[in-house]
Amino acid sequence: MGMLIDGKWDDAADQSMVLGMYRREQSALPTSIDAQVLEQIGTERDRFFLIASASCPWSHGAVIALVLGGLMDTVDIQWAGGPRREGYGLLPGGPLPNRSEFQHVHQFYTSTIATYTGRSTVPVLWDAKLGNILSNSSADIMAAFDVLSAHIDLCPAQLHSEITELKQYIFDGLSNAVYRAGKSQRQDEYDQAVNTVFDTLDQLETRLDGQPFLFGDALTQADIRLFATLVRFDTVYATHFRCTRKRLVEYPNLWQFTRRIFQMPGIRQTVDFDEIRFGYYINDGDHNPYGLIGQQPEIDWESQEGL
């Protein structure tokens, strides 16, 4: 996988596996974004950039918040991806390669902290004027875009604590648990992770009974976090990550929920199933020695049934 060690890239280093179990590392970067900087994001063009990967669910949440917030003319997206040589590379055609000598995401990390140790993950909110990362936390980037948006409120004040709690539940029980299953090197850890995944899906299926979103009629940050995982489930988590017990399409409420968000204006354009399959089968996980990419399931994402 590779990571930075004291500011130097090491292709062989990997601290995410402990005794055969996947453990997501805590970032050494600050996550919260200063209120004064938030004001500048809303007023200064060509300064702030969202570095994201089309295959990554954490990036996807930030991109959706940007799109729903009507901020595409305020913050430009620089896509990252490709073979993980020195981690994520900047893809051509974006705004940053023409204004920066950086070719890899890890260079943005060492520009921020010269001796950074850790993985160079995405998403990243980059301040090109100051030459540093404002945040690499998907949750905090989503929250920042929500504050800046005049179009939508994804975290109403009266629901803030409940949304925060549910987002953590989704992270622990589903979004991170699928990685624990897919990267596990131990049968007991794999079994525990898969049980957690499907227990969580069962609970969320029940919660969505009779309502379009997790908190009723209002779309929230929790819905976006859930969507970013569910839209990848049958394509890569049920196959490549071996969460094989059931498919998303076997959960009527969750399947309707995911299609409902997918069909919202601007959202389907944020989903690239080819990039998702390539990113996971080729780059995420070490159990695909021949580099074969699974075929996309035949699923009708445009179906109106139940909506």
N, C-alpha and C positions, 0 to 999 in steps of 0.2 A: 504493500500500500504506500509506504513512504511517508516521511514527515520531516519537519525542521527540527534540528538539534542545535541549540545555541546559534541560531541564525543560518545554519548550513543545511542544505537539503541532503537527506539520507534516504535513498531508495529502498534500503533493506529494513529500515526501522519501522516498528509498528507496536504501539503501546495499547492498542485497542483489544488485544486478546490476552486474557488472564486465566491461566489454568484451563484452557480450552473454551473459555466463555467470552463472548463479546461484551465489552464495556465501553460506552461512549465517553470520551474524554471531556473534561471541562476546559473551556477556552481560557487562556490567560488574558484575553483582550477585554476591555470594558464593554458592557452590552448596552447600557442605557444611553440615550442620546440627549444632550443638553437642550433645554428649551430654546435658548438663543440660536443654537445651530438649526433647530427645527424651523425657526422663522426664516433663516437663510436658505434652507432647502426650498421653501415655498416661493422665494423671490429671485434667486440667482440661477440663471440657466447655464448649462455646460460646465457645471462645477461638480455636481453630485451624480454618481453612477451606481446602479445596482448590478453587481456581478453575480450571475446566476447560471445554473445548469438546468437544461430542459429535462434531464432525467431525474433530478433530485427533488424529493417531495418538500424538503425544507425551503429550497429556492422557490418552488411552485407556490407555496403559501404567500411568500413575499411578492411574487409577480402578480398573483391574483389580487392582493390588496392594492397594489399599484394600479392595476387595470380598473377595478371597481371604484377606486378613489378618484378616477379621472386625472391621474397624475402623470400620464405617459409623456406629456409635453414638458414636464418639470424635471423628471429623473429619467435619464436614458438607461436602457438595459444593455449590458455587455455580456454576451453569452460565453460560457466557458464549457469545455468538454474535451472530446477526443481521447485518444489513448492516454492513460495516466502515466506519462513520462514526466517526472517531477510534479506529479499531482495534476490538477486541472490546468489546461492550457487555455489561453484566450483564443476564441474562434475568430477567423477573419470576417471582415465585413461589419464589425461593430465599431463603436465610437472610440474605444481606448487605444487599439494598436497604432492609430495614426497620431496619437498625442502622447504616447508613453513608450519607453524602451522595454517595458515589462512584457514578457511572453507567458509567464506562469502566475497563477494566483498566489503562490507562496512568496513571490516578490513583493506583493502588496503588504503581506504580513511583516516582512523584514523591513519594509519602508516605515512601518508603524512602530515596530519594536525590533531593533537591529539584532538582538540576541534571542528572538522568539523561539520557543520550543513547543512543538505541538503540531497537529494536523492543520493543513491550510484548506479549511472547509468553505463551502458556499451555503447560503448567500453571503455577500459582503456589500455593505453600503460604503462607498469610497468617496472621499473628499479630495478631488484632484487639485484643488487650490492649496490645501495644507499638506497634501501627500500622505494622508493616513486613513486608516479604516475607522469609521465612526462606530460600526457595530458589525459583528458576524453572527448575531442572534436573530434567527428567523422571527421569533416572537416579538422582539423589540423593534425590528424593522417594520413588521406588520403594524405594530402599535403606532409607530411614527407616521406611517402613511395614513393611518386612520385619523390621527390628529390633524394632519394637513388637509384631508379631504373635506370638500364642501358638498360632496355628492351622497355620502353614505356614512353611517355610524355603525361600525362592526362591533363596538363594545360599549353599549349604553351604560351610563354611570350606575343605574340601579341594578344592573346585572354583572357588574365588573367582577366581583368576588366569585360569583357562580361560574362565570365564563372562564376565569383563571383556573378554578378548581377542575372544571371539566376538560380544559385543554391539557392539564397535567395528567388527568386520568387517561385521555386518549393517547398521550405520549407514552406513558408507562405501559399501558395495556395493549397498544396496537402499533403505533408508529415506530417506536423503538423495539417493541417485542418481535416484530417481523424480522428485524435485523438480528436480534438474538437468535432466532430460529435459523435464519439463513446462513449465519456465519459460525454457528456453534460447531465445536469439534468434539462434543460429548453428547451421548444419547440422552442422559438425564437432563442436561441443560436444554437440549432441543425439545424434548417432550414437555418440559415445564413452560418453555416459551410458547410453544404451539397451543398448549392448554390455555395460557393467558390470552393469546390472540383471539381464540374462538369464544372464550368466556366473555371477553370484552365485546366482541361482535354481537353475541347474543343479548347482552345488556343494552347495547345501542339500538339493536333491532326493536327491542321492546319499547325503548324510550321514544322512538320515532313513530310508534303506532298512533295513527290518527292526527299527526301533525307533520307539516312539510320540513321543518328544521328542528334542530336540537332544543331551541327555546321557543318553539311555537312558530309564529308566522315571520319572525325576524331573523334574517341571516346574520350570523356573528362570526367572530374569529374562530370559535370552536368548530363551526361548520366547515370553514375553509381548511383548518388543520385536518379534520376528518376526511374531507373530500380529497385532499392531496395524497392521502394514503389509499383510500378506496379506489380511486381511478387507476391506480397501479396494481391493484390486488390480483385480478385474474390474469393480467399480463405478465407479471414477474413474481409476486409474492406467493401465489398459489402454485407456482411452478419452480422457478429458480431458487426461491427461498424455502421451498418444501412445506408451505402452509397448505397442505393438501386436503384437509378434512372436508371443507366445503368451499364453494366459489361465491363471489359476491352476488352473482345472479341468482343464487339459491336463497338469498335473504330479500324478500319482497320489499320491505320498507327501506332497507339500506340501498337496494338497487334503484328504487324510485328516487330516493334522496340524491344519489350520485348523478343520475341522469338529469334531475331537476337543476342541479348546479351546472353541470356540463352544458346544458342548453341555454343558460343565461347569456345575455349579450356579452360578447368579448371573451367568454371563458373557454369555449372549444378551441379558440386560437392559441390558448396557452398550453394545450395538451398535444404533445408530439409522441405518439406511441412508438415510432421508429427509434427516436432518441432514447426513450425509456428502455426499450429492449436492448439496444446497443450498450447503453450506459451500464445496465445491470449485468447482462450476460458476459460482456467483454471486460468490464472494469471492476465491478463490485462482487467480490467473492473470489476464492481461489480454487473452486471446484468445477471449472469448465476448461480442462486442459487443451481441448481441440478448438476452442473459440467458436463453438456453434451457437447460433442465436435462435431461440425459440420463436415459432411463428405466432403472429398476433391472433388471439381467439376471435372467432366470428361472433361478435356481440353488436347488437343494434343500439348504438348510443343515441340515435335520433328518435327512438321509439317514444311515442306519446302515451303508452299504456300506463294507466294509473296516475298520470300527472294532472 
